[in-house]
Amino acid sequence: MSSETPGLRPVWGEIDLDAVRANTRVLAQLARPASLLAVVKADGYGHGAVPVARAVLDAGATWLGVALVEEGAALRDGGVDAPILVLSEPAPAAAGAVVAHRLTPVVYTPAAIEALAKAVVDSGGDTPLPVHLKVDTGMHRAGCTVEDALGLVDAIGARPELTLEGICTHFAVADEPDHPYTTDQVARFDALLDDLDHAGTRPPVVHAANSAALLSGPSAHYDLVRVGIALYGVPPADALADRVELRPVLSLRAQVAHVKELPAGSRVSYGLRYELGRAGRIATVPVGYADGVPRNLGLVGGEVLVRGRRFPVAGTVTMDQLMVDVGDTPVEVGDVVVLLGRQGDEEITAGEWARRLGTIAYEIVTGIGPRVPRRYVG
């Protein structure tokens, strides 16, 4: 039996802020002399944006990155005062909120530049708003073309309400080390930087590298490195897992809610897809796909840890519960079940889930839903 759980529902995510700090220090050292921007979008990749932000800033990060204006506002409301870069261009209607919360937006269209300049005027402020120009060198998701970049630099320079603080791009295949496409993207970006140097308009902050590019090598570190998934102790790709030692930050835990004895041949859960080969015990655990445990985890061989041993998830994960085949092990109500994390000598990682499910670890950790309370240690 265990009383680890912090709330009424015996399910929780444990977030190790000491691990966040340790990972930040390792990554900041690797990035030097570039500074470190810690990406805390999607509620800190499911770990909690404000607690993670405080931890990374304490450990050496100097910038924070978010995807949405609302995410930046939430950090400000949480008392975070560091520079916050909004990594996607805000809609014109959000320009006022950008200014009000002292956020630094990425821009790549004339409409956004105009809206932000007007928002500064409307605010009555006399300090120019810093912006970063995002250039599409081959990802083709967002950003201006290389050909349009110089014109947009001039457009920003023509607005006294704005100042061009940075220029950036994003890599499409940095998680595949030494991919020639990344080399081509760097070459396109460097050529643009040369043009800006010649024009005397190169901004002071240049950035391109994400977690994968940081771990791949120093060729594109520039002035600032944007690190996301690696902060949370998750390698951005299996090929990069041994480049640096990272500590997993999140563990997902629950307690056994019910145990029943079943005869051999019994079938379990929706669809009756799991059959007991011999008589044994089924333990019910009160966490399901509404909490971020993928519905098919048991069908692809997913396991959990109980009493330091691995046991298979039995059949389809349901919305609020899943079942575990514990065989003849004397598992009891209240025993702690580790879905992600370490117990004894065994460990189940987000990467393991991702490999079984044919996805990436990013999707696993960000998918742990708000019904799961977070418990912070360290």
Secondary structure as GFF3:
##gff-version 3
##sequence-region A 1 378
A	DSSP	beta_strand	11	16	.	.	.	ID=ss1
A	DSSP	alpha_helix	17	31	.	.	.	ID=ss2
A	DSSP	beta_strand	35	39	.	.	.	ID=ss3
A	DSSP	alpha_helix	41	45	.	.	.	ID=ss4
A	DSSP	alpha_helix	49	58	.	.	.	ID=ss5
A	DSSP	beta_strand	63	66	.	.	.	ID=ss6
A	DSSP	alpha_helix	69	77	.	.	.	ID=ss7
A	DSSP	beta_strand	84	86	.	.	.	ID=ss8
A	DSSP	three_ten_helix	92	94	.	.	.	ID=ss9
A	DSSP	alpha_helix	95	100	.	.	.	ID=ss10
A	DSSP	beta_strand	104	107	.	.	.	ID=ss11
A	DSSP	alpha_helix	110	123	.	.	.	ID=ss12
A	DSSP	beta_strand	129	136	.	.	.	ID=ss13
A	DSSP	beta_strand	144	145	.	.	.	ID=ss14
A	DSSP	alpha_helix	146	157	.	.	.	ID=ss15
A	DSSP	beta_strand	162	168	.	.	.	ID=ss16
A	DSSP	alpha_helix	180	199	.	.	.	ID=ss17
A	DSSP	beta_strand	205	207	.	.	.	ID=ss18
A	DSSP	alpha_helix	211	216	.	.	.	ID=ss19
A	DSSP	three_ten_helix	218	220	.	.	.	ID=ss20
A	DSSP	beta_strand	224	227	.	.	.	ID=ss21
A	DSSP	three_ten_helix	229	232	.	.	.	ID=ss22
A	DSSP	three_ten_helix	238	240	.	.	.	ID=ss23
A	DSSP	beta_strand	250	255	.	.	.	ID=ss24
A	DSSP	beta_strand	258	262	.	.	.	ID=ss25
A	DSSP	beta_strand	267	268	.	.	.	ID=ss26
A	DSSP	three_ten_helix	270	272	.	.	.	ID=ss27
A	DSSP	beta_strand	274	275	.	.	.	ID=ss28
A	DSSP	beta_strand	280	285	.	.	.	ID=ss29
A	DSSP	three_ten_helix	289	291	.	.	.	ID=ss30
A	DSSP	three_ten_helix	298	300	.	.	.	ID=ss31
A	DSSP	beta_strand	303	306	.	.	.	ID=ss32
A	DSSP	beta_strand	309	312	.	.	.	ID=ss33
A	DSSP	beta_strand	322	327	.	.	.	ID=ss34
A	DSSP	beta_strand	336	343	.	.	.	ID=ss35
A	DSSP	beta_strand	346	348	.	.	.	ID=ss36
A	DSSP	alpha_helix	350	357	.	.	.	ID=ss37
A	DSSP	alpha_helix	361	366	.	.	.	ID=ss38
A	DSSP	beta_strand	374	377	.	.	.	ID=ss39
###
